[in-house]
Amino acid sequence: MSVEKVLAVMTAAGKPVKAGEIAELAGLDKKVVEKAMNELKKQDKIVSPVRCAWEVKK
């Protein structure tokens, strides 16, 4: 599923990343990435340390 793929890309990046960067790295459409990120936010698995960039919650 795209949620797992987005989480894997974010973990591999090792730094805060934007939705567009995740889409590029994962080979997914940006809308799919944004939907997956919304789900991850609801699950409290990602946080935003800087504006518009997200990382896996530690």
Number of C-alpha atoms within 10 A of each C-alpha: 6 14 16 11 16 23 20 14 18 23 15 10 15 10 13 18 19 17 22 16 16 24 18 12 13 17 11 15 13 16 12 15 25 18 14 20 21 14 14 18 16 10 9 11 14 20 15 15 12 10 8 10 15 20 21 22 12 6
